[in-house]
Structures are given as C-alpha cells and as structure tokens.
Amino acid sequence: MRRCCVLARVLGVYWVVSSLAIAQEAQAPRAQEPQAKTEAKQRPAKRLQHGSAKSYMGRPIADVMSFEGADWLFRASREVEERPEEMLDALQIKPGDTVADVGAGAGYTSLRLAKRVGPSGKVLATDLQPQMLQMLTANARAAGVKNVRAIQCTPTDPKLPSGQVDLVLMVDVYHECSHPKTTLQGLRKALKPGGRMVLVEFRAEDPDVPIKPEHKMALAQVRKEIEPEGFVFKESLEFLPWQHIIIFERPADEASKPQDPPKPTTEK
Ligand SMILES: C[S@@+](CC[C@H](N)C(=O)[O-])C[C@H]1O[C@@H](n2cnc3c(N)ncnc32)[C@H](O)[C@@H]1O
C-alpha cells in the first residue's frame, strides 16, 4: 500500500513537471520566426497637423509615426520581423541607380540602399519630419556614407527631381500619407519612364501580424488606390514574415505621349 502511495506521488510529480515543460515549449517562439509581438505593437504615433482627410477610398489614414519613437525603427527584432536585406535583394537594385527612399525616417533602409547603389549611385531620402532627417544625416555620417541626400518633403509634394529616379521605395510609409493622390502624382513624375515604385506594407489580410489595423494594408486596397494614378501593377512578393512587397511601374511608353492634364487634387 505504502509502495503504491510513493509510486502515485512520483507519477504525479512527473506529470506536473512534464506538463509545465510542454506548456513552456508551446509558448516559446520558434527559431527564425518574428518574436517581438508586444514590441511591434508599441509603435509611437502622432497626428501631424496638415489638414488631411481622415480616410482615402474607404481606408482610414494612419497617424504619422513621430520622430520621438525613432528608436523603434532600429529595434533589435526588426531584422527577424522584416528581413530588410532579403527585401532589398528581391528588388535587384544596381550600382549607379538613383533610389528615392520616401518616408525614410532615421535611415534604416537608406543606409542599406546606399551600399547597394554604390558611389556612382544616389539615395534621395525624403521625410516630412526634419527631426527624422537630422537623425538620418547623423546616422549616415557615423557610417561614413556619402551618397545619401536628405530632402524634407511636404504632405502634398515629394520634392523629388522630375524623371530621374529608378526606384521609389516606401517602407511602412504609404498608409501614413495624408494626401495619397497628390503624393502619388508627384512620385510618378519623379520616376524615369519604366521606373518602379515599391510599397512594403504590413499585411492587413493576416490578423496575426501584430500591428494596429490602420498601419496595415491589403493588397487589393493598395491596387485600388495606386493603379488609377498611372502605375501598372507588376507583382506582389510574399516571402517576408509579415509584409507585402508590392511592385508597380511607371509605364515606359508613356515618355512619347503628351503629359496628362493635371488631375483634380481632391483626396477623397
Ligand atoms: C513608420 S516610419 C518608417 C520609416 C522608414 N521608412 C523605416 O522603415 O525605417 C514612417 C515615416 O514616413 C514619414 N511620412 C509619413 N507621411 C509621409 C509623406 N507623405 N511623405 C514623406 N514621408 C512621410 C513619417 O514622417 C515617418 O518618418
């Protein structure tokens, strides 16, 4: 009887210990998967005052991420969550290219782009917030990068030179643009004919992506907003853990055509 009790106790302890181990394993993040769910949610935002509409084509426009939260853009987990080098590999950027990093923030992507375009190329890094551009410039200087130009733009004017850009890249930016229509018109004008515009956006289709809904975008919504502005959809790459890479082109044969008459600039 006494032996039975001892055996039952031993089995009980074993059951508790193994259940705890299984529960812990279930909670532990798997290797190479994004881990920082709570961190990714802590995205600082503020509404900049520029008389923007609150929505565009049925989509709420997100608040602009404040420069006060620029550290979040360099969080340690970002490489695993967003795989920035693989994203850029997929875009096949060439030495000598001119790339506009629109909404560059403090330069997380700009500095990587600078290496890829090399000394014969340039990165035009734009942002609305001068404080972001100051941080970007300091980061470029610290990294010894000389081919990044910081450009302060406005919500309605990207402030890029006409017809000189090979690639416009917006990483986690488009959903914040308060005047999407006029911004897109300006970006199309900046591209060389045949140049590409790429949006990297958190997938709205996936409820498990731990970002607020207004900071995500669905592919169908992106196409609905971008294509009427004279961009041709090329493809959407879906290998990143959380984000779409959506590629558009300014058609090459547009060069021979007369310029479109200016479109009305209503944002709704
Ligand atoms: C979430 S942050 C992303 C920054 C950077 N692309 C990165 O991935 O590290 C969004 C940035 O876009 C900028 N932004 C928002 N609307 C913009 C616009 N219309 N034109 C240029 N920049 C804009 C904000 O000021 C902010 O720095």
The ligand as an SDF file (V2000), in Angstrom:
LIG
                    3D

 27 29  0  0  0  0  0  0  0  0999 V2000
    6.8580   54.1170  -39.8110 C   0  0  0  0  0  0  0  0  0  0  0  0
    8.0040   55.3290  -40.3090 S   0  0  0  0  0  0  0  0  0  0  0  0
    9.0250   54.3830  -41.4070 C   0  0  0  0  0  0  0  0  0  0  0  0
   10.3690   54.9900  -41.6220 C   0  0  0  0  0  0  0  0  0  0  0  0
   11.3170   54.2260  -42.5560 C   0  0  0  0  0  0  0  0  0  0  0  0
   10.7330   54.0310  -43.8530 N   0  0  0  0  0  0  0  0  0  0  0  0
   11.7030   52.9150  -41.9560 C   0  0  0  0  0  0  0  0  0  0  0  0
   11.1870   51.8870  -42.4190 O   0  0  0  0  0  0  0  0  0  0  0  0
   12.5070   52.9010  -41.0150 O   0  0  0  0  0  0  0  0  0  0  0  0
    7.0690   56.3190  -41.4430 C   0  0  0  0  0  0  0  0  0  0  0  0
    7.7920   57.5730  -41.8810 C   0  0  0  0  0  0  0  0  0  0  0  0
    7.0920   58.1220  -43.0030 O   0  0  0  0  0  0  0  0  0  0  0  0
    7.0880   59.5230  -42.8930 C   0  0  0  0  0  0  0  0  0  0  0  0
    5.9700   60.0390  -43.7090 N   0  0  0  0  0  0  0  0  0  0  0  0
    4.6490   59.9700  -43.4680 C   0  0  0  0  0  0  0  0  0  0  0  0
    3.9630   60.5400  -44.4790 N   0  0  0  0  0  0  0  0  0  0  0  0
    4.8770   60.9450  -45.4020 C   0  0  0  0  0  0  0  0  0  0  0  0
    4.7940   61.6060  -46.6680 C   0  0  0  0  0  0  0  0  0  0  0  0
    3.6240   61.9520  -47.2180 N   0  0  0  0  0  0  0  0  0  0  0  0
    5.9490   61.8650  -47.3260 N   0  0  0  0  0  0  0  0  0  0  0  0
    7.1470   61.5230  -46.7810 C   0  0  0  0  0  0  0  0  0  0  0  0
    7.2740   60.9280  -45.5780 N   0  0  0  0  0  0  0  0  0  0  0  0
    6.1570   60.6240  -44.8980 C   0  0  0  0  0  0  0  0  0  0  0  0
    6.9790   59.7880  -41.4170 C   0  0  0  0  0  0  0  0  0  0  0  0
    7.4250   61.0840  -41.0760 O   0  0  0  0  0  0  0  0  0  0  0  0
    7.8510   58.6740  -40.8380 C   0  0  0  0  0  0  0  0  0  0  0  0
    9.1900   59.0930  -40.6810 O   0  0  0  0  0  0  0  0  0  0  0  0
  1  2  1  0
  2  3  1  0
  2 10  1  0
  3  4  1  0
  4  5  1  0
  5  6  1  0
  5  7  1  0
  7  8  2  0
  7  9  1  0
 10 11  1  0
 11 12  1  0
 11 26  1  0
 12 13  1  0
 13 14  1  0
 13 24  1  0
 14 15  1  0
 14 23  1  0
 15 16  2  0
 16 17  1  0
 17 18  1  0
 17 23  2  0
 18 19  1  0
 18 20  2  0
 20 21  1  0
 21 22  2  0
 22 23  1  0
 24 25  1  0
 24 26  1  0
 26 27  1  0
M  CHG  2   2   1   9  -1
M  END
$$$$
